[in-house]
């Protein structure tokens, strides 16, 4: 298939600027692959589709406040710095994106905070907008990380044109987030409330937690028509032994194994044993899932509504079937479902 096969006209007003008032009251479109039928529900209704012994796989990565606003030395020009990943804790080296990039060269210093209490020096160019920064800070590593959190803001996706609001710090984070390292939320999980998780637990649904630290590469546009030429950015994955055991028991018992989000799906499909079970794993993945693809672990998934020509719509199309997914998206637009990070959800059975 080609990139253009995943194009569709998405009205701008359907891009969600804010989350639903209550997490589990976002809308839920339910797709049944066997019957090729579509139902319209609320997210909290998903409990009706799961039974005792079924498993939900959750990504417990935690978003850190990755967006910093700084000023360039001498000129005072305002520069946005987006923290991507820490390269070395001891020397405080980070890979970042800078905007506007044309103004930032090796050797430049950037100052952060009203009192310039944090300074960074540009030590390398990585990509057109990418730089490596060395942060200069007098204090312990813990104090340095605390300072980054203090000065950083929630890294909402660029399509959200409004300013970051106080509630974003909580709402752009799953309620089960534990391990800091993501620069974007695993958004399918944003719809789970404590109440819904408890109800699922009482019903006998088991949970398997893994960690995939979402990078910006997840949202990178596919700029080639031939999908085999697109390269995904590597993201760190940790699948604990205990999570693999929970999932494999459900596979053996022919239960539902539900990947909550494309990040979970990519993680589990990156660590499959020869007999179709899940292996524990600690490493990196750059797996790009698009049609045609044989899925080995999950037999259902929860996902949000994705933007045209994105790697995310390609993955869900591989799972649901391209024609069925395009039909569902046409219906979603007609029914005015909200798209993208703060948007509504889909359950594919």
Secondary structure as GFF3:
##gff-version 3
##sequence-region A 1 349
A	DSSP	three_ten_helix	3	6	.	.	.	ID=ss1
A	DSSP	three_ten_helix	12	14	.	.	.	ID=ss2
A	DSSP	three_ten_helix	23	25	.	.	.	ID=ss3
A	DSSP	beta_strand	27	32	.	.	.	ID=ss4
A	DSSP	beta_strand	37	42	.	.	.	ID=ss5
A	DSSP	three_ten_helix	43	49	.	.	.	ID=ss6
A	DSSP	beta_strand	55	59	.	.	.	ID=ss7
A	DSSP	beta_strand	61	63	.	.	.	ID=ss8
A	DSSP	beta_strand	67	72	.	.	.	ID=ss9
A	DSSP	beta_strand	78	88	.	.	.	ID=ss10
A	DSSP	beta_strand	93	99	.	.	.	ID=ss11
A	DSSP	three_ten_helix	101	103	.	.	.	ID=ss12
A	DSSP	beta_strand	109	112	.	.	.	ID=ss13
A	DSSP	beta_strand	118	125	.	.	.	ID=ss14
A	DSSP	beta_strand	130	136	.	.	.	ID=ss15
A	DSSP	alpha_helix	141	151	.	.	.	ID=ss16
A	DSSP	alpha_helix	168	171	.	.	.	ID=ss17
A	DSSP	beta_strand	179	182	.	.	.	ID=ss18
A	DSSP	three_ten_helix	187	191	.	.	.	ID=ss19
A	DSSP	alpha_helix	194	202	.	.	.	ID=ss20
A	DSSP	beta_strand	206	212	.	.	.	ID=ss21
A	DSSP	three_ten_helix	216	219	.	.	.	ID=ss22
A	DSSP	three_ten_helix	227	229	.	.	.	ID=ss23
A	DSSP	beta_strand	235	239	.	.	.	ID=ss24
A	DSSP	alpha_helix	241	252	.	.	.	ID=ss25
A	DSSP	beta_strand	257	260	.	.	.	ID=ss26
A	DSSP	alpha_helix	262	269	.	.	.	ID=ss27
A	DSSP	beta_strand	281	285	.	.	.	ID=ss28
A	DSSP	beta_strand	300	304	.	.	.	ID=ss29
A	DSSP	alpha_helix	311	320	.	.	.	ID=ss30
A	DSSP	alpha_helix	322	334	.	.	.	ID=ss31
A	DSSP	beta_strand	345	348	.	.	.	ID=ss32
###
